[in-house]
Structures are given as C-alpha cells and as structure tokens.
C-alpha cells in the first residue's frame, strides 16, 4: 500500500533542542560545584528528572522544576534565592530561544509536501511545543499537529485511529529509538531513525537489535525524500 502519512518528531529531528538542556545542566553544575562533583550532579539531575516524569511529563517547564529540586537537594537546602532565580531565568530563556532548524529540513519538507500528507507528533508541554512549530515556519507543511504526554504504542494507535489512518501506510521519522521507533514497529508501521548529535540518556535503547521489518536509518534528513521514494516502489 502507498504511504498515506509521514509523521515527524519535532525536537532534535526538525530543529535543535537537546543542546539547550545540556547547556542548562552545565550552568547548574558550575553553580553547585561547591557541594558536589560534576559527575554526581549530572547523575542526580538525571535521576530526579526520571523520578518526576510521571508528575510533570516532558518539556522545559518540567525540566526547570527538576533543576530547582536538584539544586535544593544537592546543596542540602543551602542554596540561596538568587541561584534559584537564575534557574528560573534559564527556563524562560529556553522557552524563548530561537527555533533553529536542522540542516536539510526545509528542503526535505518542501520536496515531500508535493506528494504526501505530513504531521508532527511531539511530546512535551502543549503551549511550548505548538509555539515552536509556529515559530519554526514549518507549520504550513503539516496537516495535523499532535502534542502528547509520552510516545508509547497505545499513543500511536490512538493517533492512527483518530485520523482514520492505517499502520501499513504510516511512516514515523525521529531521532529516538525509544519514542519514535520501537512503539511504531509495535503497531506494524514504518520507522525512519535519524540519530541526533545529542540525546538524553533516557531515550537510548542500548539493546536494539537489527535488522527489523519496517526499520530504516539515515545519516541526515536530507536523505529522506529519496528513501521515501524507494519505499514506494
């Protein structure tokens, strides 16, 4: 069956994102240097983020809340009001940061939009993610935009059903094996994996086995139109 819908992850697939998180963690690590080593600070932040996922979900606002909690926990409550204010300001800066497209994204979407319907499926804060899509200038390419709490097999099945799509004709493009590949393969759809330069450890899948039916991997998004063309043959 021909491809009916191409879905794209947003952060670190269409535009740069993780680098802002890493910069914030590095800044906080410097702030907390008097209390703990950089390695332990980073490990504590990661554990607190994962611990808070069921409560806060994904996104910048959730991330900043976890950084504040980490700062208080690591410093045993000794950290003052000014550093906490600085963390909040970092979050505001992240929310207003330029949406910098990854190389080749615009040309790839322009090419694909001539023949295919496309949508965005991204997880995180609804206001933040929809705002980034608008500010990216890419919104006209997409028929639908879905902001979800997490990307799981049931989540994708719900989206497929919501729009009357079929797994066999659905393609997901993303940079995370955990979020953009494994649940897609579970529903019998095709997943195109484009690794990013940086990736949160939580999104990694070290035991992913190849080959798998419906799985494709590219070096960069500029190769996507050619791959889609071969998938149609």
C-alpha positions as a Markdown table, in Angstrom:
| # | Residue | x | y | z |
|---|---|---|---|---|
| 1 | Unk | 0.0 | 0.0 | 0.0 |
| 2 | Unk | 1.3 | 3.5 | -0.8 |
| 3 | Unk | 2.4 | 5.8 | 2.1 |
| 4 | Unk | -0.6 | 7.9 | 3.3 |
| 5 | Unk | 1.0 | 9.9 | 6.1 |
| 6 | Unk | 4.6 | 10.8 | 7.1 |
| 7 | Unk | 4.8 | 11.9 | 10.8 |
| 8 | Unk | 7.8 | 13.7 | 12.2 |
| 9 | Unk | 9.1 | 14.1 | 15.7 |
| 10 | Unk | 10.0 | 17.7 | 16.4 |
| 11 | Unk | 12.8 | 18.3 | 18.9 |
| 12 | Unk | 16.2 | 17.3 | 17.6 |
| 13 | Unk | 14.6 | 15.9 | 14.4 |
| 14 | Unk | 13.3 | 19.1 | 12.8 |
| 15 | Unk | 15.2 | 21.6 | 15.0 |
| 16 | Unk | 17.9 | 21.7 | 17.6 |
| 17 | Unk | 16.7 | 21.2 | 21.2 |
| 18 | Unk | 18.8 | 19.0 | 23.5 |
| 19 | Unk | 21.7 | 21.4 | 23.3 |
| 20 | Unk | 19.7 | 23.9 | 25.3 |
| 21 | Unk | 19.1 | 21.3 | 28.0 |
| 22 | Unk | 22.8 | 20.3 | 28.1 |
| 23 | Unk | 23.8 | 24.0 | 28.4 |
| 24 | Unk | 21.4 | 24.5 | 31.4 |
| 25 | Unk | 22.8 | 21.4 | 33.1 |
| 26 | Unk | 26.3 | 22.6 | 32.6 |
| 27 | Unk | 25.5 | 26.0 | 34.1 |
| 28 | Unk | 23.8 | 24.4 | 37.1 |
| 29 | Unk | 26.8 | 22.1 | 37.6 |
| 30 | Unk | 29.0 | 25.1 | 37.9 |
| 31 | Unk | 26.6 | 26.7 | 40.4 |
| 32 | Unk | 26.6 | 23.6 | 42.6 |
| 33 | Unk | 30.4 | 22.9 | 42.3 |
| 34 | Unk | 31.0 | 23.8 | 46.0 |
| 35 | Unk | 28.7 | 21.0 | 47.1 |
| 36 | Unk | 29.3 | 18.1 | 44.7 |
| 37 | Unk | 31.4 | 16.8 | 41.8 |
| 38 | Unk | 30.1 | 17.4 | 38.2 |
| 39 | Unk | 29.6 | 13.7 | 37.6 |
| 40 | Unk | 27.4 | 13.3 | 40.7 |
| 41 | Unk | 25.5 | 16.5 | 40.0 |
| 42 | Unk | 24.6 | 15.3 | 36.5 |
| 43 | Unk | 23.6 | 11.9 | 37.8 |
| 44 | Unk | 21.4 | 13.4 | 40.4 |
| 45 | Unk | 19.7 | 15.7 | 37.9 |
| 46 | Unk | 19.0 | 12.7 | 35.6 |
| 47 | Unk | 17.5 | 10.6 | 38.4 |
| 48 | Unk | 15.3 | 13.5 | 39.6 |
| 49 | Unk | 14.1 | 14.1 | 36.1 |
| 50 | Unk | 13.1 | 10.5 | 35.6 |
| 51 | Unk | 11.5 | 10.3 | 39.0 |
| 52 | Unk | 9.4 | 13.4 | 38.2 |
| 53 | Unk | 8.3 | 12.2 | 34.7 |
| 54 | Unk | 5.0 | 10.7 | 36.0 |
| 55 | Unk | 4.2 | 14.0 | 37.7 |
| 56 | Unk | 5.5 | 16.6 | 35.3 |
| 57 | Unk | 5.8 | 14.9 | 32.0 |
| 58 | Unk | 8.3 | 16.2 | 29.4 |
| 59 | Unk | 9.3 | 19.7 | 28.4 |
| 60 | Unk | 11.2 | 22.7 | 29.5 |
| 61 | Unk | 8.9 | 23.7 | 32.4 |
| 62 | Unk | 9.1 | 20.2 | 33.8 |
| 63 | Unk | 12.9 | 20.2 | 33.3 |
| 64 | Unk | 13.3 | 23.5 | 35.2 |
| 65 | Unk | 11.2 | 22.3 | 38.1 |
| 66 | Unk | 13.6 | 19.2 | 38.3 |
| 67 | Unk | 16.6 | 21.5 | 38.2 |
| 68 | Unk | 15.3 | 23.5 | 41.1 |
| 69 | Unk | 14.6 | 20.4 | 43.1 |
| 70 | Unk | 18.1 | 19.1 | 42.3 |
| 71 | Unk | 19.7 | 22.4 | 43.4 |
| 72 | Unk | 17.9 | 22.2 | 46.7 |
| 73 | Unk | 18.6 | 18.5 | 47.2 |
| 74 | Unk | 22.3 | 18.6 | 46.3 |
| 75 | Unk | 23.0 | 21.7 | 48.4 |
| 76 | Unk | 21.0 | 20.3 | 51.4 |
| 77 | Unk | 18.9 | 23.4 | 51.2 |
| 78 | Unk | 21.8 | 25.8 | 51.5 |
| 79 | Unk | 21.4 | 27.3 | 48.0 |
| 80 | Unk | 20.0 | 30.9 | 48.1 |
| 81 | Unk | 17.3 | 32.7 | 46.3 |
| 82 | Unk | 19.4 | 34.2 | 43.6 |
| 83 | Unk | 20.7 | 30.9 | 42.2 |
| 84 | Unk | 17.1 | 29.6 | 42.1 |
| 85 | Unk | 16.0 | 32.8 | 40.3 |
| 86 | Unk | 18.8 | 32.2 | 37.8 |
| 87 | Unk | 17.5 | 28.7 | 37.1 |
| 88 | Unk | 14.0 | 30.1 | 36.5 |
| 89 | Unk | 15.5 | 32.7 | 34.2 |
| 90 | Unk | 17.3 | 29.9 | 32.3 |
| 91 | Unk | 14.0 | 28.3 | 31.7 |
| 92 | Unk | 12.4 | 31.5 | 30.4 |
| 93 | Unk | 15.4 | 31.9 | 28.0 |
| 94 | Unk | 14.9 | 28.3 | 26.8 |
| 95 | Unk | 11.2 | 28.9 | 26.2 |
| 96 | Unk | 12.1 | 31.9 | 24.0 |
| 97 | Unk | 15.1 | 30.5 | 22.3 |
| 98 | Unk | 15.4 | 30.6 | 18.5 |
| 99 | Unk | 13.9 | 27.6 | 16.8 |
| 100 | Unk | 17.0 | 26.6 | 14.8 |
| 101 | Unk | 16.1 | 24.2 | 12.0 |
| 102 | Unk | 18.5 | 21.3 | 11.4 |
| 103 | Unk | 20.3 | 21.2 | 8.1 |
| 104 | Unk | 18.2 | 19.9 | 5.2 |
| 105 | Unk | 14.9 | 20.1 | 7.0 |
| 106 | Unk | 13.3 | 22.8 | 4.9 |
| 107 | Unk | 14.2 | 21.3 | 1.6 |
| 108 | Unk | 13.1 | 17.8 | 2.6 |
| 109 | Unk | 9.7 | 19.0 | 3.8 |
| 110 | Unk | 9.2 | 21.1 | 0.6 |
| 111 | Unk | 10.0 | 18.1 | -1.6 |
| 112 | Unk | 7.8 | 15.7 | 0.4 |
| 113 | Unk | 4.9 | 18.1 | 0.7 |
| 114 | Unk | 4.4 | 17.8 | -3.1 |
| 115 | Unk | 3.2 | 14.2 | -2.8 |
| 116 | Unk | 2.5 | 13.3 | 0.8 |
| 117 | Unk | 0.4 | 14.4 | 3.8 |
| 118 | Unk | 2.6 | 15.1 | 6.8 |
| 119 | Unk | 2.1 | 15.6 | 10.6 |
| 120 | Unk | 4.0 | 16.4 | 13.7 |
| 121 | Unk | 3.9 | 14.1 | 16.7 |
| 122 | Unk | 5.9 | 15.5 | 19.6 |
| 123 | Unk | 5.8 | 15.1 | 23.4 |
| 124 | Unk | 6.1 | 17.9 | 26.0 |
| 125 | Unk | 4.2 | 21.0 | 27.1 |
| 126 | Unk | 1.3 | 21.8 | 24.7 |
| 127 | Unk | 1.9 | 25.6 | 24.7 |
| 128 | Unk | 5.6 | 25.3 | 24.3 |
| 129 | Unk | 5.5 | 22.7 | 21.5 |
| 130 | Unk | 2.8 | 24.3 | 19.5 |
| 131 | Unk | 4.6 | 27.7 | 19.8 |
| 132 | Unk | 7.8 | 26.2 | 18.5 |
| 133 | Unk | 6.0 | 24.7 | 15.5 |
| 134 | Unk | 4.6 | 28.1 | 14.7 |
| 135 | Unk | 7.9 | 29.9 | 15.2 |
| 136 | Unk | 9.8 | 27.3 | 13.1 |
| 137 | Unk | 8.0 | 28.4 | 10.0 |
| 138 | Unk | 7.2 | 24.8 | 9.2 |
| 139 | Unk | 3.5 | 24.7 | 10.2 |
| 140 | Unk | 2.1 | 25.1 | 6.7 |
| 141 | Unk | 3.7 | 21.7 | 5.7 |
| 142 | Unk | 1.7 | 19.8 | 8.3 |
| 143 | Unk | -1.9 | 18.6 | 8.1 |
| 144 | Unk | -2.0 | 17.7 | 11.8 |
| 145 | Unk | 0.0 | 18.5 | 15.0 |
| 146 | Unk | -0.2 | 16.2 | 18.0 |
| 147 | Unk | 1.4 | 17.1 | 21.3 |
| 148 | Unk | 1.3 | 14.0 | 23.6 |
| 149 | Unk | 2.4 | 13.2 | 27.2 |
| 150 | Unk | 4.5 | 10.3 | 26.0 |
| 151 | Unk | 5.1 | 8.3 | 22.9 |
| 152 | Unk | 4.0 | 4.7 | 23.5 |
| 153 | Unk | 2.4 | 2.0 | 21.5 |
| 154 | Unk | -1.1 | 3.0 | 22.7 |
| 155 | Unk | -0.4 | 6.6 | 22.0 |
| 156 | Unk | 0.4 | 5.9 | 18.4 |
| 157 | Unk | -2.6 | 3.5 | 18.0 |
| 158 | Unk | -4.9 | 6.3 | 19.3 |
| 159 | Unk | -3.5 | 8.8 | 16.7 |
| 160 | Unk | -3.8 | 6.2 | 13.9 |
| 161 | Unk | -7.5 | 5.6 | 14.9 |
| 162 | Unk | -8.2 | 9.3 | 15.5 |
| 163 | Unk | -7.3 | 10.3 | 11.9 |
| 164 | Unk | -8.6 | 7.1 | 10.2 |
| 165 | Unk | -5.1 | 6.1 | 9.1 |
| 166 | Unk | -3.6 | 2.6 | 8.6 |
| 167 | Unk | -0.4 | 1.3 | 10.2 |
| 168 | Unk | 0.8 | -0.2 | 6.9 |
| 169 | Unk | 0.7 | 3.2 | 5.2 |
| 170 | Unk | 2.1 | 5.3 | 8.2 |
| 171 | Unk | 5.7 | 6.3 | 8.5 |
| 172 | Unk | 7.3 | 7.9 | 11.6 |
| 173 | Unk | 10.5 | 9.9 | 11.3 |
| 174 | Unk | 12.5 | 10.7 | 14.5 |
| 175 | Unk | 15.8 | 10.7 | 16.5 |
| 176 | Unk | 14.8 | 8.4 | 19.4 |
| 177 | Unk | 14.7 | 4.7 | 19.3 |
| 178 | Unk | 12.6 | 4.6 | 22.5 |
| 179 | Unk | 10.0 | 7.1 | 21.4 |
| 180 | Unk | 10.0 | 7.2 | 17.6 |
| 181 | Unk | 10.9 | 3.7 | 16.6 |
| 182 | Unk | 10.1 | 0.9 | 19.0 |
| 183 | Unk | 6.4 | 1.7 | 19.5 |
| 184 | Unk | 6.0 | 2.4 | 15.8 |
| 185 | Unk | 7.3 | -1.0 | 14.9 |
| 186 | Unk | 5.0 | -2.5 | 17.5 |
| 187 | Unk | 1.9 | -1.2 | 15.6 |
| 188 | Unk | 3.2 | -2.5 | 12.3 |
| 189 | Unk | 4.1 | 0.9 | 10.8 |
| 190 | Unk | 7.5 | 2.0 | 9.4 |
| 191 | Unk | 10.0 | 4.0 | 11.4 |
| 192 | Unk | 12.9 | 6.1 | 10.0 |
| 193 | Unk | 15.6 | 6.7 | 12.5 |
| 194 | Unk | 17.8 | 9.8 | 12.1 |
| 195 | Unk | 20.3 | 9.9 | 15.0 |
| 196 | Unk | 20.9 | 13.4 | 16.5 |
| 197 | Unk | 24.2 | 14.8 | 17.8 |
| 198 | Unk | 22.9 | 14.8 | 21.3 |
| 199 | Unk | 20.3 | 12.6 | 23.0 |
| 200 | Unk | 19.0 | 12.4 | 26.6 |
| 201 | Unk | 20.1 | 9.1 | 28.1 |
| 202 | Unk | 16.5 | 8.2 | 28.9 |
| 203 | Unk | 15.8 | 8.0 | 25.2 |
| 204 | Unk | 18.5 | 5.5 | 24.5 |
| 205 | Unk | 17.9 | 1.8 | 23.7 |
| 206 | Unk | 21.3 | 0.0 | 24.0 |
| 207 | Unk | 20.0 | -3.5 | 23.2 |
| 208 | Unk | 18.1 | -2.5 | 20.0 |
| 209 | Unk | 18.6 | -5.4 | 17.5 |
| 210 | Unk | 18.9 | -5.2 | 13.7 |
| 211 | Unk | 17.5 | -5.9 | 11.2 |
| 212 | Unk | 13.9 | -5.3 | 11.9 |
| 213 | Unk | 11.0 | -5.2 | 9.5 |
| 214 | Unk | 9.9 | -1.6 | 8.8 |
| 215 | Unk | 13.1 | 0.0 | 10.3 |
| 216 | Unk | 15.2 | 2.3 | 8.3 |
| 217 | Unk | 18.2 | 4.5 | 9.3 |
| 218 | Unk | 19.5 | 7.7 | 7.7 |
| 219 | Unk | 22.6 | 9.8 | 8.4 |
| 220 | Unk | 20.6 | 13.1 | 7.9 |
| 221 | Unk | 17.2 | 14.3 | 6.9 |
| 222 | Unk | 18.3 | 15.4 | 3.5 |
| 223 | Unk | 18.3 | 11.7 | 2.5 |
| 224 | Unk | 14.6 | 11.3 | 3.5 |
| 225 | Unk | 12.9 | 12.1 | 0.1 |
| 226 | Unk | 15.0 | 9.6 | -1.7 |
| 227 | Unk | 14.3 | 6.9 | 0.9 |
| 228 | Unk | 10.6 | 7.6 | 0.8 |
| 229 | Unk | 10.7 | 7.3 | -3.0 |
| 230 | Unk | 12.3 | 3.8 | -2.7 |
| 231 | Unk | 9.8 | 2.7 | -0.1 |
| 232 | Unk | 7.0 | 3.4 | -2.6 |
| 233 | Unk | 8.5 | 1.0 | -5.2 |
